[in-house]
Amino acid sequence: MAILSLHKENAEKQLEQFCEKRVPPHARRQIKISFKKRGDTLTLYECRSVFYDPTQWTEMPVAQIRYKKDEATWFLFRPTRNEKWFPYDDLHMTKNFADIIKELETDPSGTFWG
């Protein structure tokens, strides 16, 4: 069980680093990338400050990463306009979380960042 916990903690740290690097420092008052954790699911959001009230933020779901314990694998999902989640076909399950980060960084199909 401890190995599973370390595996998930490492993944969260990698995702935190990704979020931190994704937005340049000069733009962080207007946009940020963050994620929320729920069980074995990490949901990535693009957050933007509201034009008329910069103290408030909107969230748009970008990607969802799910961990399947029994296989020790990660799955990447893409959102639909109705905020449902479908498997991301360009990257099938992987045991290496860095593969997920690489796919989010490069986004070869324009699925996540347009």
Residue, then its C-alpha position, 0 to 999 in steps of 0.5 A: m500500500a505504501i508503494l501505491s501511495l508514493h506512486k500517486e504522490n510522485a504523480e501529483k508532484q509532477l502535475e504540480q510542476f507542470c502546472e507551475k511551468r505552463v503559465p509564464p510568471h507575467a501572466r499569472r495574475q490572469i491565468k493559471i493551471s491547476f488540478k483537483k484530486r478526487g480519489d484516484t482521479l486528477t482533473l486539470y483546469e485552466c483558470r482565468s480571472v474574471f474580467y470585471d472582477p479579477t479577484q474571482w476565477t473561472e475554471m475550464p476542465v482541460a484533462q482528467i487523469r485516472y489511476k487504475k489501482d489493480e493494473a497500476t496504470w494511468f489513463l488520460f481523458r479529454p472533456t466534451r463540451n457537456e463536461k463528460w469525459f472520453p478516453y484520449d485515443d492518442l495515448h493509451m494506458t501507461k504505467n509511467f506518469a511522465d508519458i501523461i505529462k509529455e502528452l499534455e505538454t506537446d498536445p499533438s492533436g490540439t485536444f487540450w490546449g487548442 
